[in-house]
């Protein structure tokens, strides 16, 4: 990762960064750091944020030895992937904090879609292409009373690193693009790790600002448009149900049949209570 090239990539026109037209004036201040190897970019940057680092601080690593996904799962962070963390000072309530994960996933998926990559969001925090995992997000927060003064958004995105059968990398997509966007255009926007990092950072901020400006319920409608499992059948406990969207709490809404014929009940499912799965 060449930080000079990354700073140059961040100065590209909004359309080259995957921003929607209404986000064209978005110009956040990023404070960039890069290390060849670390344990966890989220842990390292959180320590910096707690010590007073500014919002917009970014830590990027070539590899991570202790990368984490949701529920403490190990995130394989081999050379060639994009592993970064972005520090924010949102001053949001604890109740609204699940939206930061949703907004981050939606913002990056939207940016990549705008550049021709058919990305969907797998609730609550994964990015998928044709049902295979392209990347994932992990948001860490610190709480004071009922407020969240500090948050760190961690991102792992497959670029040229090895991936399992259920995963997919951007280089695999770029080698065989399925969209109408010419390969030359895709390579210009996403043909280097520095360009991808610039798109990712603006994507995260695009989601954050769109959520803050539109409010929770309006944002949920946007998020649901990119959901990979909307309308699909899932198993919750002993029941089969259909995913119908996202509740105001940020939980998954699932419709299940009741004991009465023709009657359906809608229930909320928290993260970790249902497995949505990937395509192998």
N, C-alpha and C positions, 0 to 999 in steps of 0.2 A: 504494500500500500504506500503510494507516494502522496503525502499530504499536500504538496504543491499542486499536483494534478487534481486532487480532490477539491481544493479551493477553487481551481479553475472550473471544474465541473459544476460546482455550486453556482457559478455565475452564468450558466447557460440560460437561454430563454425559458420561460415557464412551460411552454409546450414540450420542450426537450426533457424536462424534469417530470413529466407526467401530470402536471397540474391541470385541473379543470379550469375553464375560462374565468370562473368567479374567484379562483385562487391565484390569479395572475399577479396580484400585488403582494402576495405573501413573500416576505423577505426576512426570515428570522436570522438572528445572529448565532452562529455556531462557533464553539470553541473546541477545536479538534485536537485529539491526542491519539497516537497509535503506538502499540507495543507488539512485538513479535509473538509473545506468549504470555499468558496470565492464567490464573485460576478461573476467575469469573469476571467479565466486564461489569456485570450488574453489581457485584459485591464491591469491586474497586471503585466504581463511580459513585455508589451510594455513600461510601466513606468520604469521598471528596465533597459530595453535596452536603453531607452533615457537617463538614468542616467549613462550609460557606461558599462552595463553587457556584458559579452563576447558572441560571437556567439557560439551556442551550449547550451545556457542556456535553461533549461526546467522547467516548472511549471506544476505539476499534482495536481488535486483536487479530493477529494472524491465526492463532489457535488458542483454545481454552482447554485447560486440564480438568476443570470442574464445572463445565457448562451445565445449566439446568433448564428443564422444561417444566410444565405444570406438574404439581404434586411431587416435586423433587426428582422427577425422572431425569436420567442422564441425557444431555444433549451432546451428541457426538460432534466435536468441533475440529474437524480435520482441515489441514491446509487446503486453501482454495475456496473456502466458503466465506461469507460475510458475517462477521460477528461484531455487533456494535451495541452500545447502550447510549441512550439519550436522557439527560437529566432535565426534569421539569419542576417548577414550583407552582402547582395548579391552584392551591387554596380552595379545593373543593371539599364537600362534605364526605364523610366516610360512606354514606348511603349511595353517593353517585360514583364512587371509585370503580365499580365494575365497568362503567362506560369507558374508562380510559383504555382498557384492553380492547373493547369493541371498536372504539374510534381509531386506535392505532392499526388494527387489522384492516378495517374498512379503508382507511386513508392510503395505506400502501397497496392494497389490492386495487383500489381505484386508479392509482398512478400507473401501476403495471398494465392494467387493462387499457388505459388511455394510450399506452405505448404499444399495444397490440398483443400483449400476453394475456390469455383468457383465464385469469386468476379468479378463484372464488374463495370465500371465507368459510372455514369449517368451525362452527361455534365451539368455544368462544374466541380462540386465539391462533388458529392455524391458517395458513395460506395453501391452497391446493390447486393443481392444474390437472384436469381429467381424473380427479379423485386421488391423485398422488401428491404427497406432501412436498411443497416447495420450501416452506419455512414456518417458523413459529415465533410467537412473542411471549415474553414473560414480564409482567409489570410488578415491581417491588415498590412498596410505599412505607412511609413513616407517619404515624398518627399522633396528633396532639389534641386531646379532648375528642370532639366530633369532627375535626378537620384533618385534611391531608396536606401538609405544607410542602412535602417533598415526595417526588415519584421518579423512578428510573424505569424507562421502557427498554427492555432488552430484545434484540432481534437476532435470530439465526436464519440465514437465507442461503440455500444451496446455489452455488455458482459453478465452480469447476471441481468441487470436492466429490469424493465417492459417495454414493447414496444407496440405501437398501432398496429392495424390490418395490416397496410401497412409497418410495420417494422419487423425486425428479429434480434435476438441476436446470438452471437457466441455460447452460451451455447445451444440454440435450434439446431444450426447446428451440434455441437459436439455430441449432444444426438442422432442425426439421420444423420450421414454423408452420402452424396451422391457421394463422390469421391472414387477413388480406394485406397486412403491412409488409412491404418488401424487406427481404433479409438485410439489405444494405442499411435501411432505416433502423431496424432493430439493433444491428451491430453498432451503429453510430451512437445510439442512446444507451445501450446496455452492453457494449462490447468490451468493457474493462471493469475491474472491481471498483475503481474510483468513480466511474459513471454510475454504477449500480448503487454505491454508497450515497451519492448525491441524490439519486432518485428516491432511495429509501428514506433519507432524512427529511426530504421535502414531503414524501408521502405520509410519514408519521405526523408531521406538523399540519399537513392538509386535513387529516382526520381529526386531530385535536381541535383545530380552529373551527372546522365545520360543526363539530358537536357543540362546542362552546357557543357558537353563534346561533345555531338552530334550536338548541334545547333537546332534552332527552327524547321525547316522544317522536318529534319530527326526524331526529337522527335514526331512530330505530327503523323507520320506514326505508331509509337509505340502506342501512345495514342488511335488512332482509332481502333487498334486491340482489345482493351478491352471495346469499347463503347457498352452500353446496347441498345441504340436506333438506331444504324447504320442500314439504310435500312428501318426503320419503318416510318409509316405515322403520321404526326403531323399537327396540325392546327395553322396557323400563320395568325392572323387577320381574313379575310374572306376567306382565301385560305387553301386548303389542299396541303401538300407537302411531300416529302420524304427526310429524313435525309441522306446526302451523306458524311458527315465528318466534319472536323474542318478547318476553314480558317486560313491563316497565322496571322491574327489579334487575333486569339483565339476565334472568334465567331463561332457559329454553321452554317454550310452550309446546306441549304434546297433547293431542286429542286421543282419548282412549274410549272404547265402547263400554257402556255401563251394563248392569245386569238386565236392564230393560231393552227390549229389541228396538233398534232404531234410535236409541238415545246415546249421546256421546258426552263425555266429561272432558274438560280441559284442565290439565294439571301443569304445574311448574316443576321443572327439573333443574337442579343445581349442577354446576360443573362437577364432574367426577361421578355422577349418579347414572350416567348413560354413556355407552361407547358408540361413537358414530362410525369409526373405522375408516380405512383407506382401501383403494383398489390396488391389488398387487399386479 
